[in-house]
């Protein structure tokens, strides 16, 4: 997976209530993206989620809007609600982006974090990527290539 700073919408963003990403991606006009290739928003938990409310959840959404402030957003993809106990440090969540953005009249892309209750901790980074790396591969050391 290759990331690009210009395709990052959140960088270790602290979330305590539902919030939109601190940054947006300006497509310069309403246009469809990812022609021929799926695009994803890759979320990573930078700080484990905690809440005083049992069963709290966070939903990761990819949103588009006609406004740079991401007001009146349209949901282009969603992870569904994920319980706080699963949102530990390093957890990765990938959400496929609906490529038909231009036909919806949307120029700006961002992320939306939907919390079911007030969070006492939780930080997230979100990037748009073309491929997803699972980060779970391990190879033994000490072998020789001949």
N, CA, C and O atoms as a DFTB+ gen file, in Angstrom:
584 C
 N C O
     1  1       0.854      -1.165       0.000
     2  2       0.000       0.000       0.000
     3  2       0.902       1.231       0.000
     4  3       1.824       1.338       0.809
     5  1       0.631       2.140      -0.899
     6  2       1.375       3.389      -0.984
     7  2       0.452       4.514      -0.546
     8  3      -0.678       4.628      -1.022
     9  1       0.946       5.349       0.370
    10  2       0.154       6.483       0.810
    11  2       0.763       7.770       0.277
    12  3       1.946       7.818      -0.060
    13  1      -0.046       8.798       0.206
    14  2       0.356      10.091      -0.323
    15  2      -0.164      11.161       0.622
    16  3      -1.349      11.171       0.957
    17  1       0.708      12.060       1.053
    18  2       0.299      13.096       1.997
    19  2      -0.871      13.921       1.468
    20  3      -1.696      14.394       2.249
    21  1      -0.949      14.097       0.161
    22  2      -2.034      14.880      -0.426
    23  2      -3.363      14.125      -0.437
    24  3      -4.410      14.714      -0.705
    25  1      -3.321      12.832      -0.149
    26  2      -4.539      12.023      -0.085
    27  2      -4.867      11.618       1.351
    28  3      -5.628      10.678       1.580
    29  1      -4.286      12.333       2.314
    30  2      -4.559      12.090       3.734
    31  2      -5.580      13.115       4.210
    32  3      -5.404      14.317       4.010
    33  1      -6.658      12.628       4.847
    34  2      -7.695      13.539       5.343
    35  2      -7.686      13.670       6.863
    36  3      -8.271      14.606       7.408
    37  1      -7.031      12.744       7.544
    38  2      -6.872      12.822       9.000
    39  2      -5.490      12.300       9.347
    40  3      -5.040      11.297       8.792
    41  1      -4.808      12.990      10.277
    42  2      -3.503      12.544      10.756
    43  2      -3.550      12.502      12.278
    44  3      -3.437      13.535      12.937
    45  1      -3.715      11.315      12.826
    46  2      -3.833      11.121      14.274
    47  2      -4.847      12.100      14.862
    48  3      -4.594      12.748      15.878
    49  1      -5.999      12.192      14.199
    50  2      -7.058      13.107      14.632
    51  2      -7.758      12.562      15.863
    52  3      -8.275      11.445      15.857
    53  1      -7.770      13.369      16.926
    54  2      -8.479      12.983      18.155
    55  2      -9.977      13.130      17.930
    56  3     -10.447      14.159      17.443
    57  1     -10.716      12.093      18.289
    58  2     -12.167      12.100      18.120
    59  2     -12.808      11.768      19.468
    60  3     -12.542      10.714      20.045
    61  1     -13.653      12.671      19.965
    62  2     -14.365      12.412      21.218
    63  2     -15.875      12.331      20.995
    64  3     -16.595      11.716      21.782
    65  1     -16.344      12.954      19.922
    66  2     -17.746      12.850      19.500
    67  2     -17.728      12.694      17.991
    68  3     -16.661      12.745      17.379
    69  1     -18.867      12.508      17.393
    70  2     -18.912      12.406      15.938
    71  2     -18.265      13.643      15.325
    72  3     -18.519      14.767      15.761
    73  1     -17.417      13.427      14.301
    74  2     -16.678      14.540      13.704
    75  2     -16.293      14.203      12.271
    76  3     -16.161      13.035      11.907
    77  1     -16.115      15.247      11.461
    78  2     -15.588      15.070      10.114
    79  2     -14.073      15.237      10.162
    80  3     -13.531      15.771      11.130
    81  1     -13.401      14.783       9.125
    82  2     -11.946      14.860       9.056
    83  2     -11.468      16.310       9.070
    84  3     -12.181      17.224       8.656
    85  1     -10.246      16.492       9.557
    86  2      -9.677      17.835       9.637
    87  2      -9.308      18.369       8.262
    88  3      -9.246      19.584       8.075
    89  1      -9.065      17.502       7.306
    90  2      -8.701      17.911       5.949
    91  2      -9.669      17.331       4.934
    92  3     -10.393      16.377       5.216
    93  1      -9.669      17.928       3.744
    94  2     -10.498      17.440       2.641
    95  2      -9.633      17.284       1.407
    96  3      -8.524      17.813       1.336
    97  1     -10.147      16.562       0.452
    98  2      -9.490      16.439      -0.849
    99  2     -10.363      17.156      -1.857
   100  3     -11.541      16.838      -2.017
   101  1      -9.773      18.127      -2.535
   102  2     -10.477      18.930      -3.537
   103  2     -10.235      18.301      -4.903
   104  3      -9.097      18.249      -5.370
   105  1     -11.284      17.831      -5.535
   106  2     -11.174      17.221      -6.864
   107  2     -11.180      18.272      -7.976
   108  3     -11.154      17.919      -9.155
   109  1     -11.215      19.546      -7.621
   110  2     -11.228      20.732      -8.493
   111  2     -12.547      20.932      -9.233
   112  3     -12.842      22.030      -9.704
   113  1     -13.320      19.889      -9.330
   114  2     -14.673      19.959      -9.877
   115  2     -15.368      18.645      -9.540
   116  3     -14.718      17.683      -9.133
   117  1     -16.658      18.606      -9.705
   118  2     -17.381      17.351      -9.471
   119  2     -16.959      16.371     -10.555
   120  3     -17.188      16.613     -11.740
   121  1     -16.340      15.263     -10.148
   122  2     -15.873      14.267     -11.121
   123  2     -15.885      12.880     -10.507
   124  3     -15.775      12.719      -9.292
   125  1     -16.020      11.884     -11.367
   126  2     -15.920      10.502     -10.916
   127  2     -14.441      10.173     -10.763
   128  3     -13.605      10.708     -11.491
   129  1     -14.119       9.297      -9.821
   130  2     -12.725       8.945      -9.573
   131  2     -12.543       7.437      -9.646
   132  3     -13.509       6.678      -9.564
   133  1     -11.302       7.017      -9.799
   134  2     -10.987       5.595      -9.759
   135  2     -11.454       4.822     -10.972
   136  3     -11.781       3.641     -10.856
   137  1     -11.495       5.447     -12.115
   138  2     -11.938       4.765     -13.333
   139  2     -11.117       3.493     -13.555
   140  3      -9.906       3.559     -13.762
   141  1     -11.770       2.358     -13.511
   142  2     -11.112       1.082     -13.759
   143  2     -10.479       0.442     -12.534
   144  3     -10.138      -0.740     -12.574
   145  1     -10.313       1.185     -11.451
   146  2      -9.696       0.643     -10.234
   147  2     -10.527       1.022      -9.013
   148  3     -11.051       2.131      -8.916
   149  1     -10.631       0.086      -8.095
   150  2     -11.287       0.413      -6.830
   151  2     -10.371       1.305      -6.012
   152  3      -9.154       1.116      -6.014
   153  1     -10.942       2.271      -5.313
   154  2     -10.211       3.101      -4.365
   155  2     -10.808       2.865      -2.984
   156  3     -11.997       2.579      -2.844
   157  1      -9.965       2.990      -1.974
   158  2     -10.383       2.742      -0.602
   159  2      -9.952       3.899       0.293
   160  3      -8.973       4.587       0.005
   161  1     -10.679       4.102       1.365
   162  2     -10.179       4.954       2.421
   163  2      -9.695       3.996       3.497
   164  3     -10.447       3.159       3.998
   165  1      -8.434       4.138       3.836
   166  2      -7.792       3.270       4.807
   167  2      -7.693       4.020       6.129
   168  3      -7.044       5.063       6.214
   169  1      -8.337       3.487       7.150
   170  2      -8.330       4.077       8.479
   171  2      -7.413       3.254       9.367
   172  3      -7.390       2.027       9.266
   173  1      -6.659       3.912      10.232
   174  2      -5.844       3.208      11.218
   175  2      -6.062       3.867      12.581
   176  3      -6.155       5.090      12.688
   177  1      -6.141       3.039      13.610
   178  2      -6.328       3.532      14.967
   179  2      -4.952       3.891      15.527
   180  3      -4.099       3.018      15.689
   181  1      -4.735       5.180      15.825
   182  2      -3.470       5.662      16.377
   183  2      -3.483       5.690      17.901
   184  3      -2.426       5.720      18.531
   185  1      -4.660       5.682      18.486
   186  2      -4.829       5.613      19.936
   187  2      -6.100       4.822      20.194
   188  3      -7.151       5.116      19.624
   189  1      -6.000       3.822      21.051
   190  2      -7.146       2.950      21.327
   191  2      -8.361       3.760      21.779
   192  3      -8.235       4.771      22.469
   193  1      -9.515       3.295      21.379
   194  2     -10.771       3.967      21.713
   195  2     -11.237       3.531      23.093
   196  3     -11.284       2.342      23.409
   197  1     -11.580       4.525      23.908
   198  2     -12.170       4.247      25.216
   199  2     -13.390       5.137      25.391
   200  3     -13.503       6.203      24.785
   201  1     -14.287       4.675      26.226
   202  2     -15.512       5.420      26.498
   203  2     -16.076       4.961      27.831
   204  3     -15.931       3.800      28.211
   205  1     -16.720       5.880      28.536
   206  2     -17.361       5.519      29.793
   207  2     -18.652       4.752      29.595
   208  3     -19.221       4.216      30.547
   209  1     -19.115       4.701      28.344
   210  2     -20.359       4.015      28.020
   211  2     -20.047       2.634      27.455
   212  3     -19.337       2.515      26.456
   213  1     -20.570       1.603      28.084
   214  2     -20.358       0.250      27.588
   215  2     -21.022       0.055      26.231
   216  3     -22.100       0.597      25.985
   217  1     -20.396      -0.704      25.360
   218  2     -20.969      -0.984      24.049
   219  2     -20.870       0.165      23.065
   220  3     -21.538       0.144      22.031
   221  1     -20.050       1.172      23.361
   222  2     -19.877       2.299      22.432
   223  2     -19.293       1.805      21.118
   224  3     -18.524       0.844      21.090
   225  1     -19.664       2.466      20.038
   226  2     -19.175       2.089      18.717
   227  2     -18.686       3.321      17.959
   228  3     -19.025       4.457      18.290
   229  1     -17.879       3.059      16.931
   230  2     -17.464       4.098      15.987
   231  2     -17.693       3.536      14.595
   232  3     -17.347       2.389      14.313
   233  1     -18.274       4.343      13.737
   234  2     -18.459       3.985      12.335
   235  2     -17.572       4.901      11.505
   236  3     -17.585       6.118      11.688
   237  1     -16.801       4.315      10.592
   238  2     -15.934       5.069       9.702
   239  2     -16.647       5.247       8.369
   240  3     -17.036       4.268       7.733
   241  1     -16.818       6.486       7.948
   242  2     -17.514       6.769       6.696
   243  2     -16.625       7.565       5.754
   244  3     -15.855       8.423       6.184
   245  1     -16.742       7.268       4.458
   246  2     -16.174       8.107       3.416
   247  2     -17.310       9.006       2.968
   248  3     -18.392       8.532       2.623
   249  1     -17.055      10.324       2.976
   250  2     -18.114      11.255       2.606
   251  2     -17.666      12.174       1.482
   252  3     -16.477      12.436       1.300
   253  1     -18.636      12.648       0.745
   254  2     -18.402      13.638      -0.293
   255  2     -19.350      14.796      -0.067
   256  3     -20.421      14.638       0.519
   257  1     -18.939      15.972      -0.545
   258  2     -19.762      17.155      -0.357
   259  2     -19.484      18.140      -1.481
   260  3     -18.429      18.099      -2.114
   261  1     -20.439      19.021      -1.719
   262  2     -20.235      20.114      -2.669
   263  2     -19.498      21.264      -1.994
   264  3     -19.053      22.192      -2.670
   265  1     -19.359      21.217      -0.655
   266  2     -18.724      22.292       0.107
   267  2     -17.409      21.816       0.731
   268  3     -17.304      20.677       1.185
   269  1     -16.408      22.701       0.747
   270  2     -15.094      22.364       1.295
   271  2     -15.158      22.006       2.778
   272  3     -14.332      21.226       3.253
   273  1     -16.112      22.552       3.514
   274  2     -16.265      22.258       4.936
   275  2     -16.981      20.919       5.177
   276  3     -17.241      20.548       6.322
   277  1     -17.294      20.207       4.101
   278  2     -17.974      18.907       4.152
   279  2     -19.351      18.990       4.803
   280  3     -19.794      18.052       5.465
   281  1     -20.021      20.122       4.606
   282  2     -21.388      20.263       5.102
   283  2     -22.341      19.522       4.172
   284  3     -22.041      19.347       2.991
   285  1     -23.455      19.095       4.678
   286  2     -24.451      18.307       3.932
   287  2     -23.789      17.161       3.172
   288  3     -23.955      17.044       1.958
   289  1     -23.036      16.312       3.883
   290  2     -22.290      15.255       3.199
   291  2     -23.165      14.117       2.694
   292  3     -24.259      13.869       3.200
   293  1     -22.647      13.437       1.682
   294  2     -23.250      12.221       1.145
   295  2     -22.296      11.078       1.500
   296  3     -21.097      11.171       1.236
   297  1     -22.811      10.013       2.090
   298  2     -21.976       8.870       2.469
   299  2     -21.677       8.045       1.216
   300  3     -22.589       7.579       0.534
   301  1     -20.374       7.872       0.924
   302  2     -19.926       7.133      -0.257
   303  2     -19.426       5.735       0.087
   304  3     -19.151       4.930      -0.803
   305  1     -19.311       5.455       1.366
   306  2     -18.871       4.144       1.836
   307  2     -18.846       4.142       3.347
   308  3     -18.648       5.187       3.968
   309  1     -19.045       2.971       3.952
   310  2     -19.110       2.897       5.403
   311  2     -18.580       1.558       5.901
   312  3     -18.716       0.530       5.238
   313  1     -17.974       1.597       7.082
   314  2     -17.477       0.367       7.705
   315  2     -18.568      -0.338       8.495
   316  3     -18.437      -1.516       8.829
   317  1     -19.643       0.380       8.792
   318  2     -20.611      -0.128       9.752
   319  2     -20.065       0.131      11.146
   320  3     -18.886       0.452      11.298
   321  1     -20.894      -0.001      12.151
   322  2     -20.482       0.274      13.533
   323  2     -19.501      -0.788      14.022
   324  3     -19.725      -1.985      13.845
   325  1     -18.406      -0.331      14.642
   326  2     -17.395      -1.229      15.207
   327  2     -17.312      -0.939      16.705
   328  3     -17.163       0.217      17.103
   329  1     -17.406      -1.980      17.540
   330  2     -17.390      -1.780      18.988
   331  2     -16.031      -1.282      19.457
   332  3     -14.997      -1.628      18.886
   333  1     -16.047      -0.468      20.501
   334  2     -14.818       0.182      20.984
   335  2     -13.740      -0.818      21.387
   336  3     -12.552      -0.529      21.239
   337  1     -14.126      -1.983      21.890
   338  2     -13.126      -2.964      22.318
   339  2     -12.324      -3.531      21.144
   340  3     -11.231      -4.061      21.342
   341  1     -12.855      -3.423      19.934
   342  2     -12.137      -3.887      18.748
   343  2     -11.223      -2.807      18.169
   344  3     -10.362      -3.099      17.339
   345  1     -11.412      -1.565      18.605
   346  2     -10.642      -0.449      18.054
   347  2      -9.400      -0.189      18.903
   348  3      -9.282       0.828      19.587
   349  1      -8.479      -1.153      18.830
   350  2      -7.232      -1.084      19.586
   351  2      -6.138      -0.441      18.734
   352  3      -6.290      -0.311      17.519
   353  1      -5.053      -0.046      19.361
   354  2      -3.928       0.567      18.671
   355  2      -3.481      -0.307      17.502
   356  3      -3.227      -1.499      17.676
   357  1      -3.385       0.281      16.322
   358  2      -2.937      -0.440      15.136
   359  2      -4.038      -1.080      14.306
   360  3      -3.771      -1.551      13.200
   361  1      -5.261      -1.109      14.806
   362  2      -6.386      -1.695      14.055
   363  2      -6.535      -0.950      12.736
   364  3      -6.464       0.278      12.692
   365  1      -6.741      -1.701      11.668
   366  2      -6.908      -1.126      10.331
   367  2      -8.297      -1.444       9.803
   368  3      -8.805      -2.553       9.969
   369  1      -8.899      -0.452       9.166
   370  2     -10.221      -0.626       8.573
   371  2     -10.166      -0.010       7.180
   372  3      -9.729       1.130       7.022
   373  1     -10.604      -0.753       6.173
   374  2     -10.634      -0.243       4.805
   375  2     -12.084      -0.153       4.337
   376  3     -12.872      -1.079       4.525
   377  1     -12.418       0.981       3.724
   378  2     -13.770       1.199       3.218
   379  2     -13.667       1.530       1.733
   380  3     -12.970       2.467       1.343
   381  1     -14.363       0.759       0.914
   382  2     -14.367       1.014      -0.533
   383  2     -15.132       2.303      -0.820
   384  3     -16.181       2.563      -0.230
   385  1     -14.586       3.108      -1.739
   386  2     -15.203       4.380      -2.099
   387  2     -16.052       4.193      -3.349
   388  3     -15.567       3.681      -4.358
   389  1     -17.302       4.600      -3.290
   390  2     -18.165       4.602      -4.471
   391  2     -17.564       5.597      -5.467
   392  3     -17.458       6.778      -5.138
   393  1     -17.169       5.171      -6.669
   394  2     -16.486       6.065      -7.605
   395  2     -17.399       7.079      -8.299
   396  3     -16.899       8.004      -8.939
   397  1     -18.696       6.933      -8.194
   398  2     -19.634       7.823      -8.895
   399  2     -19.872       9.116      -8.127
   400  3     -20.999       9.417      -7.732
   401  1     -18.814       9.869      -7.922
   402  2     -18.894      11.097      -7.143
   403  2     -19.386      12.255      -7.999
   404  3     -20.234      13.037      -7.569
   405  1     -18.856      12.361      -9.203
   406  2     -19.214      13.467     -10.087
   407  2     -20.684      13.496     -10.433
   408  3     -21.291      14.565     -10.494
   409  1     -21.262      12.326     -10.660
   410  2     -22.686      12.275     -11.014
   411  2     -23.573      12.720      -9.850
   412  3     -24.747      13.037     -10.039
   413  1     -22.992      12.741      -8.631
   414  2     -23.727      13.213      -7.461
   415  2     -23.480      14.706      -7.214
   416  3     -24.049      15.281      -6.286
   417  1     -22.634      15.338      -8.041
   418  2     -22.336      16.763      -7.896
   419  2     -21.407      17.072      -6.737
   420  3     -21.470      18.161      -6.166
   421  1     -20.533      16.115      -6.379
   422  2     -19.648      16.283      -5.225
   423  2     -18.230      16.619      -5.674
   424  3     -17.686      15.977      -6.573
   425  1     -17.640      17.622      -5.048
   426  2     -16.289      18.061      -5.403
   427  2     -15.266      17.710      -4.324
   428  3     -14.085      17.543      -4.631
   429  1     -15.693      17.595      -3.078
   430  2     -14.778      17.401      -1.955
   431  2     -14.985      16.037      -1.307
   432  3     -16.113      15.561      -1.181
   433  1     -13.878      15.415      -0.898
   434  2     -13.907      14.122      -0.209
   435  2     -13.330      14.264       1.186
   436  3     -12.441      15.083       1.420
   437  1     -13.834      13.472       2.100
   438  2     -13.314      13.465       3.458
   439  2     -13.810      12.247       4.205
   440  3     -14.394      11.333       3.621
   441  1     -13.571      12.248       5.497
   442  2     -13.998      11.138       6.349
   443  2     -14.945      11.670       7.420
   444  3     -14.912      12.845       7.784
   445  1     -15.775      10.779       7.902
   446  2     -16.683      11.104       8.988
   447  2     -16.554       9.993      10.024
   448  3     -16.614       8.808       9.696
   449  1     -16.376      10.394      11.271
   450  2     -16.284       9.449      12.375
   451  2     -17.576       9.579      13.174
   452  3     -17.844      10.628      13.758
   453  1     -18.368       8.527      13.200
   454  2     -19.664       8.568      13.872
   455  2     -19.565       7.746      15.149
   456  3     -19.502       6.518      15.109
   457  1     -19.553       8.442      16.282
   458  2     -19.460       7.791      17.589
   459  2     -20.854       7.659      18.185
   460  3     -21.640       8.605      18.152
   461  1     -21.160       6.482      18.729
   462  2     -22.478       6.270      19.323
   463  2     -22.586       6.867      20.719
   464  3     -23.688       7.008      21.250
   465  1     -21.449       7.220      21.319
   466  2     -21.414       7.847      22.649
   467  2     -20.149       8.690      22.731
   468  3     -19.284       8.599      21.860
   469  1     -20.038       9.501      23.762
   470  2     -18.843      10.315      23.951
   471  2     -17.647       9.410      24.229
   472  3     -17.722       8.505      25.060
   473  1     -16.544       9.664      23.524
   474  2     -15.322       8.880      23.702
   475  2     -14.386       9.630      24.636
   476  3     -14.329      10.859      24.608
   477  1     -13.651       8.894      25.465
   478  2     -12.651       9.519      26.328
   479  2     -11.273       9.472      25.688
   480  3     -10.368      10.182      26.126
   481  1     -11.097       8.654      24.666
   482  2      -9.842       8.584      23.915
   483  2     -10.120       7.941      22.569
   484  3     -11.075       7.183      22.404
   485  1      -9.271       8.259      21.625
   486  2      -9.376       7.695      20.289
   487  2      -8.793       8.647      19.256
   488  3      -9.224       9.794      19.145
   489  1      -7.800       8.160      18.493
   490  2      -7.203       8.957      17.419
   491  2      -7.133       8.093      16.165
   492  3      -6.873       6.892      16.225
   493  1      -7.377       8.751      15.010
   494  2      -7.433       8.021      13.755
   495  2      -6.694       8.760      12.639
   496  3      -6.661       9.990      12.601
   497  1      -6.104       7.983      11.737
   498  2      -5.504       8.512      10.516
   499  2      -6.264       7.891       9.353
   500  3      -6.604       6.708       9.388
   501  1      -6.532       8.695       8.317
   502  2      -7.286       8.198       7.158
   503  2      -6.628       8.663       5.867
   504  3      -6.335       9.847       5.701
   505  1      -6.398       7.722       4.950
   506  2      -5.787       7.990       3.654
   507  2      -6.613       7.334       2.551
   508  3      -7.262       6.311       2.771
   509  1      -6.582       7.931       1.374
   510  2      -7.160       7.276       0.198
   511  2      -6.039       6.501      -0.480
   512  3      -4.969       7.043      -0.755
   513  1      -6.301       5.218      -0.745
   514  2      -5.301       4.328      -1.338
   515  2      -5.945       3.486      -2.433
   516  3      -7.167       3.363      -2.514
   517  1      -5.092       2.916      -3.267
   518  2      -5.595       2.047      -4.335
   519  2      -5.574       0.580      -3.923
   520  3      -6.456      -0.186      -4.312
   521  1      -4.587       0.188      -3.150
   522  2      -4.495      -1.192      -2.690
   523  2      -4.406      -1.202      -1.170
   524  3      -4.040      -0.204      -0.550
   525  1      -4.740      -2.324      -0.592
   526  2      -4.754      -2.448       0.865
   527  2      -3.705      -3.463       1.283
   528  3      -3.648      -4.572       0.750
   529  1      -2.888      -3.079       2.228
   530  2      -1.885      -3.967       2.795
   531  2      -2.406      -4.471       4.116
   532  3      -2.853      -3.680       4.946
   533  1      -2.360      -5.777       4.330
   534  2      -2.904      -6.286       5.583
   535  2      -1.923      -6.175       6.737
   536  3      -2.340      -6.223       7.895
   537  1      -0.628      -6.029       6.457
   538  2       0.357      -5.832       7.513
   539  2       0.528      -7.013       8.442
   540  3       1.080      -6.862       9.531
   541  1       0.072      -8.174       8.044
   542  2       0.107      -9.330       8.932
   543  2       1.088     -10.413       8.475
   544  3       1.072     -11.519       9.017
   545  1       1.923     -10.121       7.508
   546  2       2.842     -11.136       7.007
   547  2       4.155     -11.101       7.790
   548  3       4.700     -10.031       8.061
   549  1       4.646     -12.270       8.142
   550  2       5.921     -12.383       8.840
   551  2       6.729     -13.479       8.154
   552  3       6.198     -14.535       7.812
   553  1       8.002     -13.218       7.960
   554  2       8.882     -14.185       7.315
   555  2      10.021     -14.522       8.275
   556  3      10.494     -13.654       9.010
   557  1      10.458     -15.773       8.270
   558  2      11.543     -16.150       9.182
   559  2      12.858     -15.508       8.751
   560  3      13.083     -15.259       7.566
   561  1      13.716     -15.245       9.723
   562  2      15.033     -14.695       9.412
   563  2      16.052     -15.824       9.388
   564  3      15.761     -16.942       9.815
   565  1      17.228     -15.534       8.896
   566  2      18.315     -16.520       8.940
   567  2      18.388     -17.438       7.740
   568  3      19.067     -18.463       7.809
   569  1      17.718     -17.119       6.638
   570  2      17.819     -17.986       5.474
   571  2      18.782     -17.344       4.465
   572  3      19.036     -16.141       4.525
   573  1      19.305     -18.135       3.559
   574  2      20.270     -17.673       2.572
   575  2      19.664     -17.846       1.180
   576  3      19.083     -18.880       0.853
   577  1      19.820     -16.807       0.386
   578  2      19.375     -16.877      -0.995
   579  2      20.569     -17.258      -1.838
   580  3      21.613     -16.611      -1.758
   581  1      20.435     -18.315      -2.659
   582  2      21.558     -18.759      -3.498
   583  2      21.270     -18.572      -4.955
   584  3      22.109     -18.894      -5.797
